[in-house]
Amino acid sequence: MEPQVRVHQTVESVADLASEWQVLHDDAGDVNPFSGPDWAVTWLEHFADDRRAPFVLSVRYGDRLVGVLPLYRQSAARVIDVLQPVGTGSPWIGPYELPAMTADPARGRAVARAVVAELCARPDDWDWSSVIFGSAAPWLEPEWLPNWEFTVVPRRTIATVTLDLAGGHDIYSGRRNLKESFRRARNRLTRDLGTDGWSTRRVLDEDEIGAAFDRLVRLHGSRADVQDGRPVHANVLADDRVQRYLREVVTRMSRRGAVSVYELLIADEVVAGQLMLHTSTATYSSVSGATDAAWPYSAITYLQSLAVADAQQAGHRQLCLSAGPNQAKLRWTDRVDLTPEFGIIGPRRRSRMLSVAATARGTVTSFVAARRAHRAEVMERRK
């Protein structure tokens, strides 16, 4: 049976796919929360317009949905038409870390090949296309291109730090310093505040998640402020559009029990929070925040340790500490998963030239962003 590919080019059509898409995501055991419909459909509902049109590819075998690749077409000055993963571009959604295809794992390569064939059958619709296959397929194989006039190039690699929870082994084996930091956090809290002076909680209930998210936004902003001479930590929710978008995503996920907010309280005041996203098989660490009062207690690390314990209890096979390996995350594990993004450049000479120019500009932008990120990491360690 040959796969049938459909391109959804309206927000309504993509929204109609959401329920079936979520079932596919759950049944596939996809560990990536961003490859499901909650993030992509909500993004299109918030940000699709005349310049950013849905271009979501669904793949079926008979009546059965086996894959979804969420893209959108961005037009710039009526000169360039680019297909790129939903969630990328402007506005920048920092927490939307790994937009990718989801697919039946038994048919991942076939689904990836089918969407590449469909894209290449529509060369007049785009100049180049960026695709992320995630766990569905390890690579975009050049043999999938219909002829030599198309070109495939690796665009970038997204690195995520992942804690392996499968197998029942001691996940903290050989990481005495990390375990000691958990113990120290508890002891300091009890010593300074007394047994009844502090507590933690996990907010899961749909009716409570909105208020918890609002508290997290304030805590995240507080973490980003200059306090007592400390340098600024990036505020990924400074843009009101991003904040509204993320709030709706969290609300949607809460209806399926797929999101948690862990909080540390001193007396009755919430002083630290950590957002965790859940799939049927994994947990993903997202946005966090803390006040000055929480810093002496390694509050975020301690809340993450509680999330790890809950993920183990739920039978999840991994907990992702988010994209961008750094010293703090690599204290937990040495495992870094790499997800490639590929560019397919169309056959027209104009498309090739525009792609080369955009790549050069992107290289400069990436360099500047990397410098800023490195500076932020160094300053964070000096706190």
N, C-alpha and C positions, 0 to 999 in steps of 0.2 A: 504494500500500500504506500502510495506517495504522500508526503506531508502536504497539507494545504495551508498556505500562508495568507493572512488577511492583514491589510494595513488600516488601522483605525485613525482617522484624521479629524475627529471631533471629540471634544471633551465628553459629550454625552455617550458616544460609542465606547470610549474607554471606561467610563463609569459603569456602563452596563456589563462590562467584562469583569468587574472587580470581585464579585462573589465567587465566580468560578476560578478566577486567578488566585484568590486566597486559598481555596481548597487545594489547588495545584501546589501552592507554596508549602502548605502544611503537609500534604501527602509526600512531597519530595523530600521532606526533612531538611529543607534549606536552612542553613545556619545564619544566613544574612537577612536581617530584618528589613533592609532597604530594597530588596528585590521583590518584595510583596507589593500589593496595591495601595496600602495605606499611605505610603510616602509619595508614590508616583501620581496617583489619582488626585490627591490633595494638592500637590504641586501644580498640576495642570489646571485645576479649578481656581487656584489663586493667581497663577502667573501667565497662563496661555493668553495670547492676544494676537493682533494682526502680524506681529513679527515673530511670535513663538507659537507655532501650531503643532498639535499632537501628530506624532508619526509612530504609533505603537504597533508593533508587529506581534500577532498571535499565530501560533502554529497548532494545527490539529491533525490527528490521525483519525479519520472518520469523524465522529461527533466528539471525540475526546480531546480536550485541551491538553497539550503536552509542553507548551513553552510560550513565554511572553518576553519580548525585548522592548522596554519602554524608552523610546526616543522622542525627540521633538525637532522640528525644523525651524532653524533660526535664519531669518533673512536680514542682511545688513546692507542698507543703502541701495536695495534692489540690485546689488552687484554680486553678492555671495549668498548661496544657500547651503547651510551646513546642518547635517543631522548630528545630534549629540545626545548623550544620556539625559533623561529627565532628571532634574535636580542640579545639573551643572550650569555654568554660565552666571548670568546676573538675574536677580540678586544672589549673592553668594550665600549658600545655606551650609554653614560650617558643620552642623550635626548630621547632614545628609552625606555620610562619608563614602558609601560604596554602592552607588546605583548600578545595578547589574541585571542581567537576564536571569530568570528562573525557568527551570525545565525539569521534566521527568528525568531522573538520573540515568535511567536505562536508555534514554534517547538523546542525551545531551549533545553529542557531536552531530547527530543527524539534525537536531533542531538548529544548532548553530550554522550548519551548512545551508539549511533551508532559508534562514533569514538573510545570509550573505547572498544567496542566489536571488532572492526577491529584491534586495537592495540594488544589486547590479543589473537587474532587469528594468530599473527605473533611473537610468543615468541622467535624465533630464530634470529630475526632481532635486538633485543635490550636486554640490561640487566635491565635497568629501563628507565622510561619515565616521564618527567615532563610536566604537562598540566595546562593551565590557561583558564578557560571557560569565564571569564569576566562576562558581564551581561547576557549571554546566559543561564547559569544555576548557581544556587546559591552554589551547592556543588557537589562533586563527590560521588555518593551514592555507598557504598560497594556492594549493591545488583547487580550493573552493572557488577561486575567481574564474569567471568564464573565459577570459583571454588575457593576453599580456598587456592590453591597453589600460587595465586597472592596476593599481599599485596598493600593496598593503604594507604599512610601517607600524612598528611599535611606537605608541605615543608616550606612555608613562607607565609606571608601576606603582600600585597602591599597596603599601606595606601595613599590615595589622599585627599587633602583638596578641597572641592567642594562648590561653591557658587550657591545657588538655585535661578534661575532667573524666574521660572515659577510662575504664580498666580497673577502677577501684584502688589505684595506687595512691601513695602519699604525695599530693601535688606540691607540697612545700618541702619535699626531701632535698636536703642540701642547701636550703635557704633559711638558715637559722636567723639571720638578721631580719628577714621579713617577718618571721613568726615572733621575733622579739619585739618588733615594732607594734604588732597587735597587742601583745601583753602589756607593753609600756603604755599604750594609749588607754587601755582599761584602768591600769593602776594609777596613772596620773589623774584621770577623771575622778576616780574614787577618792584619791588622796586630797585633791583640791576641792571637790564638791560634795563628798560624802556619797554613800551608797544610794541615797534617795535624791541626790542633787542633779543627776543626769540620767538620760534614758535614750534609747533608740527605737525607731519604729519603721515599719515598711507600709507605705500607702499603696493599696492595690484597688480599692473600691472605686467604681466608676463615679459615684457621687462625691468622692473626696479628692479625686485626682486633679481636678481643676484648681482647687485651692492649693494643693501641694505644688502644682506646676507654677502658680503665681509666686509662691514663696521661693521656689528654686530660681526663678528669674531674678528676684531681688538679691538672693544670695550670690548668684553668678555675677551680677553687676557689682556687688560689694567686693567680691574677689578681684574684680578688675580695677577697682579704685586704688589710687595711691594712698596708702595708710601707713602712718608712722615712718615715712621715708621709704617705704617699700616700693619697688617699681611696679609698673602696670602689667597686669595679666590680660591677655586678649579677651574682649567681651564679644562672643559670637552671636549674642542676642541683642546687640545695640540697635540694629535695624528693626523698627516696629513691624515691618512686613514679615521679616523672618520670625519674629516672636509670635505673631498671629498665626502664621503657618504652622509652626511647631506645636503651638497649643492645640490646634485642630488635629494634627497627627496624633498627639498624645491622647486626646479625647477619643479618637476613633480606636486606637489600639487598646484603650482601657475597656472598651466594650467586649473585647475578647480576652481580657485578663492578660494582655501581652505587654504591659508596661508597669513598672514599679518606681516609686520614689522613696529612697531610703533617707531618713532624717536623723540627725543628732540634736537632742534637746538639752539645754542647760536650764534647769527649773522648767518653766513652761515655754521658753523661747527656742525656736528652731534656729540653730547656729550653723548648720551644714546640711547639704542635700546632695544626693547623687541619683541621676536618672538612669534606669536600666531598662533596656528593650529586650523582649523575649520572642523567640520563635518556638516551634514545637520541639526543637532539639538543642537550643543554645540561648545564651544570654549575652547581651552586648552593652558595654559600659559607654554611656553617653555624657551629657552635660552635667557638670557639678558646680557647686558654689559653697562659699563659707564666709563667715564674718571673721573679724580679727580675733574674737574670743575663741574660735575653734582651732586656730593655727597651732597652739602648743600641743594639741592632742592628736596630731596626724589624722584629722577627722575624715578626710576623703578616703585615705587608705583603709581606715578602720571600717567605714561603711562599705567599701568594696569587698572587704573580707566577709562581711555578713552576706552580701549578695552571692559570693562564691559558695558559701555554705548552703544557701537556699537553692542555687542552681544544681549543686550536687544532689540535694534532697529531691529535686524535681526530675532527676535522671538526665539532665542535659549533658551533652558530650563535650561542650566547650564553653568557655567564657572569653569573649573578645574584649581586650582592654583598649580598643579603638585604634584608629589609624595613626601613623606617625610614631615609630619606635623612639623612645627616649630612655634616659637613665631610670626614671621612676617606674616606667612600665616593665623594663627589662629586669627589675628587681624580682618580678614575679615569675618570669619564665624566659627561656632563651628562644622560644619558638616564634618565628616571624613568618606569617603567610604572605605571599606575594600574588597580587591580582593584576594582570596586565590589561591595559587599554590599547586597542588597535585603531589605526586610522585607515580607511579605505578611500583612496583618491580616485576620482572619476576619470574617464578616458579623455575628456577635452583638455586641450593644451592650456586653456584659460584656467581650468580647475587645478592643474598641476602648478602653474605659476603662483596662483593665489595661495595654494597650500604651502608652498615653500616660504612665501612671505609671512604667512601666519605662523609657521613653525619658528621662524627666526624671532618674531615678536614674542611668541610664547616662551622661547628660551630665556629671553631677558626678563620677562615677567616671573618665570619660575625661579630665576636666580634671585631676584629681589625678594620674593616671598620666602625663599629658603633662608636668606640672610635675616629677615625679620623674625622668622620662626626660631632660628638658632639664637638670636639675641634674646628673645623672650625666654627660651629654655635656660640660658645662662643666668639671666636676671632672676628667674624663678628659683634656681638653686641657691642663690645668694640670700634669699629671704631668711 
